[in-house]
């Protein structure tokens, strides 16, 4: 059986344990996109907005790409050298896979960059074959030292009441509890759905994440 030790001691775990409905978009953002996939902001532009918002923790989760990480990391380091407070940057990627026969997205967070286990998912396109299965994705994320979380569980063909327990059974670490399903101009979590998702995650002892899923020009919106 796979050891849970490294996962339980992952440094991002203690951060995710602090996530509340008020965490995003002003403190934490673990789901956003840049021009390295289908986003509209360059990595440095996203970084500028992250600083302006006062973010404490940030992960860019481009689809099947980690290309934004190093440019953003370097840009943030330059700002920090000038005495500007910057967010803690975590590696991230959004991966497509099949869970219960349903196409879903998984957020890989806090993994070792360029780890061979994630090679099938960092090509800019969805994987095929066994690598598309949710269990395989979870195993590979863990092999790379990361955490695996189900993205926006209320957006799929199957209900989150079915998908979250299925993800838990496969060893997922958590899911995106707080998400703006109404896609408002100013991001805020959708109350009833997010509360129900958060309760189900707590029932299964899973971590709760949050993120704006920004694709446009404003990091505080969708």
Wavefront OBJ file of the C-alpha trace (Angstrom):
o trace
v 0.000 0.000 0.000
v 1.196 3.509 -0.800
v 2.648 5.376 2.147
v 0.698 8.445 3.269
v 3.647 9.917 5.170
v 5.046 12.268 2.511
v 1.564 13.490 1.600
v 0.656 14.206 5.210
v 3.853 16.207 5.672
v 3.573 18.173 2.429
v 4.219 21.873 3.229
v 1.189 22.970 1.215
v -1.125 20.854 3.353
v -0.962 23.240 6.316
v -1.767 26.149 3.987
v -4.811 24.416 2.496
v -6.045 23.603 5.995
v -6.420 27.372 6.472
v -8.665 27.872 3.427
v -12.027 29.523 4.175
v -14.743 31.075 1.973
v -12.965 34.423 2.452
v -9.494 33.206 1.385
v -9.923 33.919 -2.324
v -9.187 36.143 -4.173
v -7.337 38.316 -1.652
v -5.171 35.773 0.227
v -4.958 32.448 -1.631
v -5.316 31.572 -5.298
v -4.529 28.004 -6.354
v -6.237 28.034 -9.766
v -5.451 30.562 -12.503
v -4.145 30.641 -16.059
v -1.666 32.559 -18.208
v -0.838 32.878 -21.874
v 1.130 29.636 -21.459
v -2.210 27.868 -21.933
v -5.568 29.555 -22.507
v -5.240 32.578 -20.239
v -4.983 36.241 -21.239
v -2.307 37.404 -18.768
v 1.433 36.979 -19.239
v 3.144 35.467 -16.182
v 4.585 38.844 -15.130
v 1.196 40.544 -15.561
v -0.403 37.901 -13.369
v 2.374 38.461 -10.835
v 1.727 42.205 -10.811
v -1.915 41.635 -9.987
v -1.081 39.020 -7.355
v 1.113 41.553 -5.572
v -1.501 44.287 -5.897
v -4.094 41.968 -4.323
v -1.730 41.117 -1.478
v -1.832 37.378 -2.150
v 0.002 35.215 0.357
v 0.009 31.986 -1.688
v -0.299 31.480 -5.437
v -0.235 28.607 -7.931
v -0.547 29.025 -11.688
v -2.381 25.997 -13.050
v -2.146 26.220 -16.816
v -3.671 23.349 -18.760
v -1.041 20.662 -19.293
v 1.793 23.165 -18.943
v 4.231 24.434 -16.307
v 5.925 26.934 -18.613
v 4.742 29.950 -16.611
v 6.403 28.853 -13.372
v 10.038 29.798 -13.928
v 9.396 33.188 -15.606
v 6.985 34.095 -12.815
v 9.343 32.787 -10.136
v 12.167 34.925 -11.513
v 9.958 37.996 -11.827
v 8.713 37.627 -8.233
v 12.296 37.199 -6.995
v 13.251 40.474 -8.690
v 10.372 42.256 -6.965
v 11.340 40.766 -3.624
v 14.913 42.005 -4.052
v 13.441 45.493 -4.300
v 11.723 45.036 -0.943
v 8.269 44.343 -2.363
v 6.241 41.643 -0.538
v 5.437 38.765 -2.885
v 3.259 35.652 -2.555
v 4.654 32.189 -1.972
v 4.618 30.567 -5.415
v 3.736 26.872 -5.703
v 4.056 24.696 -8.778
v 0.729 23.913 -10.399
v -0.917 22.357 -13.432
v -4.485 21.518 -14.477
v -4.780 17.998 -15.862
v -7.702 16.441 -17.724
v -8.679 12.875 -16.825
v -11.548 10.416 -16.532
v -13.214 9.877 -13.160
v -16.214 7.552 -13.027
v -16.243 7.764 -16.825
v -16.647 11.541 -16.632
v -14.096 13.999 -18.031
v -12.855 16.110 -15.114
v -9.940 18.387 -14.287
v -7.396 17.737 -11.563
v -5.216 20.383 -9.965
v -1.672 19.167 -9.344
v -0.100 21.406 -6.696
v 3.286 21.617 -5.016
v 5.038 18.982 -7.131
v 8.643 18.718 -8.249
v 8.972 20.689 -11.456
v 9.933 18.634 -14.541
v 9.469 15.335 -12.679
v 9.363 12.425 -15.124
v 6.114 11.099 -13.631
v 4.227 14.140 -14.942
v 5.746 14.078 -18.436
v 2.535 12.750 -20.083
v 0.631 15.776 -18.786
v 3.003 18.644 -19.563
v 2.893 18.527 -23.367
v 0.098 21.070 -23.816
v -2.426 18.335 -24.628
v -4.476 15.758 -22.741
v -2.926 12.361 -22.171
v -4.328 9.214 -23.760
v -4.761 5.599 -22.677
v -4.118 4.577 -19.088
v -2.529 7.958 -18.325
v -6.001 9.507 -18.734
v -7.444 7.551 -15.810
v -7.947 9.523 -12.601
v -6.207 6.907 -10.479
v -3.149 7.033 -12.696
v -3.098 10.821 -12.605
v -3.274 10.799 -8.819
v -0.442 8.265 -8.566
v 1.786 10.282 -10.881
v 1.134 13.538 -9.037
v 2.059 11.870 -5.769
v 5.147 10.311 -7.361
v 6.233 13.846 -8.273
v 5.766 14.917 -4.651
v 2.576 16.892 -5.224
v -1.014 16.981 -4.047
v -3.958 15.996 -6.261
v -7.198 17.971 -5.957
v -10.392 17.750 -7.997
v -11.038 21.103 -9.680
v -14.469 22.819 -9.542
v -16.386 19.621 -8.614
v -19.767 21.253 -9.269
v -19.176 21.816 -12.991
v -19.309 18.293 -14.387
v -21.811 15.986 -16.022
v -21.839 13.863 -12.878
v -22.700 15.386 -9.511
v -20.055 16.275 -6.944
v -21.916 13.996 -4.523
v -20.691 11.111 -6.696
v -17.330 12.466 -7.861
v -15.884 13.534 -4.507
v -16.337 10.129 -2.810
v -14.904 8.485 -5.952
v -11.881 10.783 -5.821
v -11.443 10.059 -2.114
v -11.496 6.315 -2.799
v -8.683 6.787 -5.337
v -6.500 8.617 -2.827
v -7.047 12.202 -3.914
v -5.973 14.796 -1.365
v -8.921 17.155 -1.741
v -10.925 19.342 -4.079
v -11.679 22.938 -4.913
v -14.236 23.843 -2.268
v -14.716 27.507 -3.090
v -15.430 28.462 -6.697
v -17.455 31.080 -8.540
v -19.877 28.907 -10.491
v -21.853 32.015 -11.506
v -18.713 33.526 -13.129
v -19.294 37.026 -11.792
v -17.141 40.037 -12.680
v -15.889 40.182 -9.072
v -15.048 36.670 -7.908
v -16.905 35.242 -4.948
v -17.835 31.669 -4.049
v -21.301 30.450 -4.962
v -22.887 29.930 -1.497
v -25.074 26.809 -1.564
v -22.913 24.725 -3.907
v -19.652 25.612 -2.184
v -21.036 25.018 1.287
v -22.261 21.574 0.234
v -18.922 20.741 -1.404
v -17.000 21.876 1.682
v -19.194 19.753 3.967
v -18.674 16.679 1.791
v -14.921 17.231 1.752
v -14.888 17.477 5.529
v -16.883 14.255 5.754
v -14.199 12.475 3.709
v -11.304 14.180 5.531
v -10.168 15.887 2.323
v -8.399 19.217 1.903
v -10.256 22.291 0.657
v -8.754 24.541 -1.999
v -9.872 27.749 -3.691
v -9.037 29.699 -6.833
v -10.435 32.166 -9.320
v -9.822 30.017 -12.432
v -8.900 33.291 -14.117
v -8.659 33.180 -17.909
v -9.265 36.881 -18.530
v -7.414 40.080 -17.692
v -8.382 40.410 -14.005
v -7.012 38.028 -11.388
v -9.945 38.849 -9.089
v -12.404 37.484 -11.646
v -12.986 34.476 -13.891
l 1 2 3 4 5 6 7 8 9 10 11 12 13 14 15 16 17 18 19 20 21 22 23 24 25 26 27 28 29 30 31 32 33 34 35 36 37 38 39 40 41 42 43 44 45 46 47 48 49 50 51 52 53 54 55 56 57 58 59 60 61 62 63 64 65 66 67 68 69 70 71 72 73 74 75 76 77 78 79 80 81 82 83 84 85 86 87 88 89 90 91 92 93 94 95 96 97 98 99 100 101 102 103 104 105 106 107 108 109 110 111 112 113 114 115 116 117 118 119 120 121 122 123 124 125 126 127 128 129 130 131 132 133 134 135 136 137 138 139 140 141 142 143 144 145 146 147 148 149 150 151 152 153 154 155 156 157 158 159 160 161 162 163 164 165 166 167 168 169 170 171 172 173 174 175 176 177 178 179 180 181 182 183 184 185 186 187 188 189 190 191 192 193 194 195 196 197 198 199 200 201 202 203 204 205 206 207 208 209 210 211 212 213 214 215 216 217 218 219 220 221 222
